Amino acid sequence: MSKPVFYTFGHSVWSAAPELAIAELGYPDDAFETKIVNLIEGENFTPEFLKINPHATLPTLVADGKSYTNTKDVVHHIVEHAPKKAAPGTAIIDTIHAGRIDPNAPLFFARSEGELQEKASGFPSTFARNRQNSLEKNGARPEAAPFKAFYDEKKAANGGILAIYKGEASAEAREAFIKQSIQHWEALAAFILNELPAALPESGFIGGATPGEDDFHVGAWLTRIVQLTGGSAAKDGYKSLEKETKKPVSPKVAAYWAAWVERPSFKKVYANGLH
């Protein structure tokens, strides 16, 4: 039987969820064939990858002749087939993947003209430009014909962000973008202050003394938000969140972060920095 093929990328927030699961649950180092899909260069937009995952997202897992094309399904398969058992997932998984608290959007969002200029002259603009170039190039290939609707939709959405960065969008579109950015960060702050503590235990993990299925998702999400706010992998690295919450975060969040950063799995997955 061939090995499962795991498609991942080191800067992907959601690829970290199954990576944490693999590291935690006793899989041998050679259990998966790992293939890197460089999101920064837009390699996820090739027709070849779209045939595997029509959503063009990571993580992706191909196992037993089936493609698992979203984080929830990838992690669930890894947990179900792991050498070590972990507590099964609950409703918090769907909550943490809700669009209103998307951990990827803040990379592009800007809440002021000054922040917008920083994004336009920095990595977010380069990332958006690389994505657009890949979409244009791959979308023009004959093999891309079955995915025309996908390419058209993605080019329009990503192109809209690029137009804002390049100063080519209308004043109304620019204002709407800044408003949307503010609202998104407000939703993230509210979640950190209210819903997240309600889902966490006083100590340890949602899954118990060791991480369970829920924790691989929540841990990856929290790590990205800590990184976006300038935090670190130190036990008090979560305090960067308070720049957004404007008040101390719950002791539950503090304890949860401290529990994660001590795990060998966390240190392995984030060895090159939080993402």
DRENTI-639250 format. One record per residue (C-alpha): residue number from 1; x, y, z; residue in one letter. Coordinates in nm, 2 decimals, m for minus. Example, Ala and Ser with C-alpha at 12.3 -4.5 7.8 and 13.67 -1.06 7.14 Angstrom:
2
[1, [1.23, m0.45, 0.78], "a"],
[2, [1.37, m0.11, 0.71], "s"],
***
This chain:
275
[1, [0.00, 0.00, 0.00], "m"],
[2, [0.14, 0.34, m0.09], "s"],
[3, [0.20, 0.61, 0.17], "k"],
[4, [m0.05, 0.88, 0.23], "p"],
[5, [0.06, 1.20, 0.05], "v"],
[6, [0.05, 1.51, 0.26], "f"],
[7, [0.05, 1.85, 0.09], "y"],
[8, [0.17, 2.13, 0.31], "t"],
[9, [0.36, 2.46, 0.34], "f"],
[10, [0.57, 2.60, 0.62], "g"],
[11, [0.39, 2.93, 0.64], "h"],
[12, [0.04, 2.80, 0.62], "s"],
[13, [m0.16, 2.85, 0.93], "v"],
[14, [m0.39, 2.55, 0.87], "w"],
[15, [m0.12, 2.31, 0.76], "s"],
[16, [0.01, 2.35, 1.11], "a"],
[17, [m0.30, 2.17, 1.25], "a"],
[18, [m0.23, 1.83, 1.09], "p"],
[19, [0.14, 1.88, 1.14], "e"],
[20, [0.08, 1.91, 1.52], "l"],
[21, [m0.14, 1.60, 1.51], "a"],
[22, [0.12, 1.40, 1.32], "i"],
[23, [0.39, 1.51, 1.57], "a"],
[24, [0.17, 1.44, 1.88], "e"],
[25, [0.02, 1.11, 1.79], "l"],
[26, [0.31, 0.88, 1.74], "g"],
[27, [0.35, 0.86, 1.37], "y"],
[28, [0.69, 0.75, 1.25], "p"],
[29, [0.89, 1.01, 1.05], "d"],
[30, [0.83, 0.82, 0.72], "d"],
[31, [0.46, 0.77, 0.77], "a"],
[32, [0.37, 1.03, 0.50], "f"],
[33, [0.51, 1.13, 0.17], "e"],
[34, [0.53, 1.51, 0.22], "t"],
[35, [0.50, 1.74, m0.08], "k"],
[36, [0.56, 2.12, m0.04], "i"],
[37, [0.32, 2.35, m0.22], "v"],
[38, [0.46, 2.70, m0.21], "n"],
[39, [0.17, 2.93, m0.14], "l"],
[40, [0.38, 3.24, m0.17], "i"],
[41, [0.45, 3.16, m0.53], "e"],
[42, [0.10, 3.05, m0.60], "g"],
[43, [0.18, 2.69, m0.67], "e"],
[44, [m0.16, 2.59, m0.53], "n"],
[45, [m0.32, 2.74, m0.85], "f"],
[46, [m0.17, 2.49, m1.10], "t"],
[47, [m0.43, 2.27, m1.28], "p"],
[48, [m0.24, 1.97, m1.15], "e"],
[49, [m0.30, 2.07, m0.79], "f"],
[50, [m0.66, 2.17, m0.86], "l"],
[51, [m0.72, 1.81, m0.99], "k"],
[52, [m0.63, 1.70, m0.64], "i"],
[53, [m0.80, 1.98, m0.45], "n"],
[54, [m1.04, 2.19, m0.65], "p"],
[55, [m1.04, 2.45, m0.36], "h"],
[56, [m0.66, 2.50, m0.41], "a"],
[57, [m0.61, 2.51, m0.03], "t"],
[58, [m0.37, 2.35, 0.22], "l"],
[59, [m0.35, 2.12, 0.39], "p"],
[60, [m0.45, 1.84, 0.15], "t"],
[61, [m0.41, 1.47, 0.21], "l"],
[62, [m0.44, 1.19, m0.04], "v"],
[63, [m0.49, 0.85, 0.14], "a"],
[64, [m0.64, 0.52, 0.04], "d"],
[65, [m0.73, 0.66, m0.30], "g"],
[66, [m0.93, 0.96, m0.16], "k"],
[67, [m0.85, 1.33, m0.14], "s"],
[68, [m0.91, 1.51, 0.19], "y"],
[69, [m0.94, 1.88, 0.09], "t"],
[70, [m1.01, 2.08, 0.40], "n"],
[71, [m0.84, 2.11, 0.74], "t"],
[72, [m1.12, 1.94, 0.93], "k"],
[73, [m1.12, 1.63, 0.72], "d"],
[74, [m0.74, 1.61, 0.70], "v"],
[75, [m0.69, 1.63, 1.07], "v"],
[76, [m0.98, 1.39, 1.14], "h"],
[77, [m0.83, 1.12, 0.91], "h"],
[78, [m0.49, 1.16, 1.08], "i"],
[79, [m0.64, 1.14, 1.43], "v"],
[80, [m0.85, 0.83, 1.33], "e"],
[81, [m0.56, 0.64, 1.20], "h"],
[82, [m0.30, 0.75, 1.45], "a"],
[83, [m0.08, 0.51, 1.66], "p"],
[84, [m0.19, 0.71, 1.97], "k"],
[85, [m0.55, 0.79, 2.05], "k"],
[86, [m0.67, 1.14, 2.10], "a"],
[87, [m1.00, 1.29, 2.23], "a"],
[88, [m1.24, 1.33, 1.93], "p"],
[89, [m1.33, 1.67, 1.80], "g"],
[90, [m1.63, 1.88, 1.90], "t"],
[91, [m1.82, 2.18, 1.76], "a"],
[92, [m1.53, 2.42, 1.84], "i"],
[93, [m1.37, 2.30, 1.52], "i"],
[94, [m1.64, 2.45, 1.30], "d"],
[95, [m1.64, 2.76, 1.51], "t"],
[96, [m1.26, 2.82, 1.48], "i"],
[97, [m1.29, 2.78, 1.10], "h"],
[98, [m1.57, 3.04, 1.07], "a"],
[99, [m1.51, 3.32, 0.82], "g"],
[100, [m1.58, 3.59, 1.08], "r"],
[101, [m1.25, 3.49, 1.26], "i"],
[102, [m1.05, 3.38, 0.96], "d"],
[103, [m0.68, 3.40, 1.07], "p"],
[104, [m0.56, 3.45, 0.71], "n"],
[105, [m0.75, 3.77, 0.62], "a"],
[106, [m0.56, 4.00, 0.86], "p"],
[107, [m0.25, 3.94, 0.66], "l"],
[108, [m0.41, 4.15, 0.38], "f"],
[109, [m0.64, 4.37, 0.58], "f"],
[110, [m0.55, 4.73, 0.67], "a"],
[111, [m0.74, 4.94, 0.93], "r"],
[112, [m0.60, 5.28, 0.83], "s"],
[113, [m0.45, 5.46, 0.54], "e"],
[114, [m0.11, 5.43, 0.70], "g"],
[115, [m0.14, 5.06, 0.75], "e"],
[116, [m0.27, 5.03, 0.39], "l"],
[117, [0.05, 5.20, 0.27], "q"],
[118, [0.26, 4.96, 0.47], "e"],
[119, [0.08, 4.66, 0.33], "k"],
[120, [0.10, 4.80, m0.02], "a"],
[121, [0.48, 4.83, 0.00], "s"],
[122, [0.54, 4.51, 0.19], "g"],
[123, [0.50, 4.13, 0.18], "f"],
[124, [0.11, 4.13, 0.15], "p"],
[125, [0.13, 4.32, m0.18], "s"],
[126, [0.41, 4.08, m0.31], "t"],
[127, [0.20, 3.78, m0.20], "f"],
[128, [m0.11, 3.92, m0.37], "a"],
[129, [0.09, 4.00, m0.69], "r"],
[130, [0.24, 3.65, m0.70], "n"],
[131, [m0.10, 3.50, m0.66], "r"],
[132, [m0.24, 3.70, m0.94], "q"],
[133, [0.05, 3.62, m1.17], "n"],
[134, [0.00, 3.25, m1.10], "s"],
[135, [m0.37, 3.27, m1.15], "l"],
[136, [m0.32, 3.45, m1.49], "e"],
[137, [m0.04, 3.21, m1.60], "k"],
[138, [m0.21, 2.89, m1.50], "n"],
[139, [m0.55, 3.00, m1.60], "g"],
[140, [m0.44, 3.04, m1.95], "a"],
[141, [m0.31, 2.68, m1.98], "r"],
[142, [m0.52, 2.44, m2.18], "p"],
[143, [m0.54, 2.21, m1.88], "e"],
[144, [m0.71, 2.48, m1.68], "a"],
[145, [m1.02, 2.48, m1.90], "a"],
[146, [m1.23, 2.26, m1.66], "p"],
[147, [m1.15, 2.51, m1.38], "f"],
[148, [m1.24, 2.83, m1.56], "k"],
[149, [m1.50, 2.94, m1.31], "a"],
[150, [m1.25, 2.89, m1.03], "f"],
[151, [m0.99, 3.10, m1.20], "y"],
[152, [m1.23, 3.37, m1.29], "d"],
[153, [m1.36, 3.40, m0.93], "e"],
[154, [m1.01, 3.40, m0.78], "k"],
[155, [m0.87, 3.65, m1.03], "k"],
[156, [m1.15, 3.89, m0.95], "a"],
[157, [m1.12, 3.86, m0.57], "a"],
[158, [m0.74, 3.88, m0.56], "n"],
[159, [m0.73, 4.14, m0.83], "g"],
[160, [m0.96, 4.36, m0.61], "g"],
[161, [m0.71, 4.35, m0.33], "i"],
[162, [m0.43, 4.43, m0.56], "l"],
[163, [m0.62, 4.73, m0.71], "a"],
[164, [m0.66, 4.87, m0.36], "i"],
[165, [m0.29, 4.82, m0.28], "y"],
[166, [m0.19, 4.99, m0.62], "k"],
[167, [m0.42, 5.28, m0.57], "g"],
[168, [m0.64, 5.18, m0.86], "e"],
[169, [m0.96, 5.11, m0.67], "a"],
[170, [m1.23, 5.37, m0.62], "s"],
[171, [m1.24, 5.57, m0.30], "a"],
[172, [m1.56, 5.38, m0.20], "e"],
[173, [m1.39, 5.04, m0.24], "a"],
[174, [m1.09, 5.16, m0.04], "r"],
[175, [m1.31, 5.29, 0.24], "e"],
[176, [m1.51, 4.97, 0.24], "a"],
[177, [m1.19, 4.76, 0.26], "f"],
[178, [m1.07, 4.96, 0.57], "i"],
[179, [m1.41, 4.93, 0.73], "k"],
[180, [m1.41, 4.55, 0.67], "q"],
[181, [m1.06, 4.53, 0.82], "s"],
[182, [m1.16, 4.71, 1.13], "i"],
[183, [m1.47, 4.49, 1.18], "q"],
[184, [m1.27, 4.17, 1.13], "h"],
[185, [m1.02, 4.26, 1.40], "w"],
[186, [m1.30, 4.36, 1.63], "e"],
[187, [m1.45, 4.01, 1.58], "a"],
[188, [m1.12, 3.85, 1.65], "l"],
[189, [m1.08, 4.05, 1.97], "a"],
[190, [m1.43, 3.96, 2.09], "a"],
[191, [m1.37, 3.59, 2.02], "f"],
[192, [m1.04, 3.60, 2.22], "i"],
[193, [m1.21, 3.77, 2.51], "l"],
[194, [m1.54, 3.57, 2.52], "n"],
[195, [m1.59, 3.26, 2.31], "e"],
[196, [m1.24, 3.12, 2.33], "l"],
[197, [m1.21, 3.12, 2.71], "p"],
[198, [m1.56, 2.95, 2.73], "a"],
[199, [m1.42, 2.67, 2.52], "a"],
[200, [m1.10, 2.62, 2.71], "l"],
[201, [m1.03, 2.43, 3.04], "p"],
[202, [m0.87, 2.58, 3.34], "e"],
[203, [m0.55, 2.40, 3.26], "s"],
[204, [m0.42, 2.16, 3.00], "g"],
[205, [m0.60, 2.10, 2.67], "f"],
[206, [m0.96, 2.08, 2.54], "i"],
[207, [m0.88, 1.71, 2.48], "g"],
[208, [m0.75, 1.65, 2.84], "g"],
[209, [m0.40, 1.62, 2.97], "a"],
[210, [m0.27, 1.60, 2.61], "t"],
[211, [m0.39, 1.76, 2.30], "p"],
[212, [m0.70, 1.62, 2.13], "g"],
[213, [m0.85, 1.68, 1.79], "e"],
[214, [m1.00, 2.02, 1.89], "d"],
[215, [m0.66, 2.14, 2.01], "d"],
[216, [m0.48, 2.09, 1.68], "f"],
[217, [m0.72, 2.34, 1.52], "h"],
[218, [m0.75, 2.58, 1.81], "v"],
[219, [m0.37, 2.57, 1.87], "g"],
[220, [m0.29, 2.65, 1.51], "a"],
[221, [m0.55, 2.93, 1.50], "w"],
[222, [m0.42, 3.09, 1.82], "l"],
[223, [m0.06, 3.07, 1.71], "t"],
[224, [m0.13, 3.26, 1.39], "r"],
[225, [m0.32, 3.54, 1.58], "i"],
[226, [m0.03, 3.56, 1.83], "v"],
[227, [0.21, 3.59, 1.54], "q"],
[228, [0.00, 3.86, 1.37], "l"],
[229, [0.00, 4.07, 1.69], "t"],
[230, [0.38, 4.04, 1.73], "g"],
[231, [0.39, 3.77, 1.99], "g"],
[232, [0.64, 3.50, 2.05], "s"],
[233, [0.67, 3.13, 2.15], "a"],
[234, [0.76, 3.23, 2.51], "a"],
[235, [0.51, 3.14, 2.79], "k"],
[236, [0.40, 3.50, 2.80], "d"],
[237, [0.41, 3.54, 2.42], "g"],
[238, [0.03, 3.55, 2.41], "y"],
[239, [0.03, 3.90, 2.58], "k"],
[240, [0.06, 4.05, 2.23], "s"],
[241, [m0.31, 3.97, 2.19], "l"],
[242, [m0.39, 4.24, 2.45], "e"],
[243, [m0.29, 4.51, 2.19], "k"],
[244, [m0.61, 4.41, 2.02], "e"],
[245, [m0.83, 4.31, 2.31], "t"],
[246, [m0.74, 4.63, 2.50], "k"],
[247, [m0.77, 4.44, 2.82], "k"],
[248, [m0.61, 4.13, 2.98], "p"],
[249, [m0.69, 3.80, 2.82], "v"],
[250, [m0.84, 3.52, 3.03], "s"],
[251, [m0.61, 3.32, 3.25], "p"],
[252, [m0.75, 3.02, 3.06], "k"],
[253, [m0.60, 3.15, 2.73], "v"],
[254, [m0.27, 3.22, 2.91], "a"],
[255, [m0.27, 2.87, 3.06], "a"],
[256, [m0.36, 2.72, 2.72], "y"],
[257, [m0.08, 2.90, 2.54], "w"],
[258, [0.17, 2.80, 2.81], "a"],
[259, [0.06, 2.44, 2.78], "a"],
[260, [0.11, 2.44, 2.40], "w"],
[261, [0.45, 2.61, 2.38], "v"],
[262, [0.61, 2.35, 2.61], "e"],
[263, [0.51, 2.06, 2.38], "r"],
[264, [0.78, 1.90, 2.17], "p"],
[265, [0.52, 1.90, 1.88], "s"],
[266, [0.48, 2.27, 1.90], "f"],
[267, [0.86, 2.33, 1.91], "k"],
[268, [0.89, 2.10, 1.60], "k"],
[269, [0.61, 2.26, 1.39], "v"],
[270, [0.71, 2.62, 1.47], "y"],
[271, [1.09, 2.56, 1.48], "a"],
[272, [1.14, 2.83, 1.22], "n"],
[273, [0.90, 3.08, 1.38], "g"],
[274, [0.53, 3.13, 1.45], "l"],
[275, [0.31, 3.14, 1.14], "h"],
***
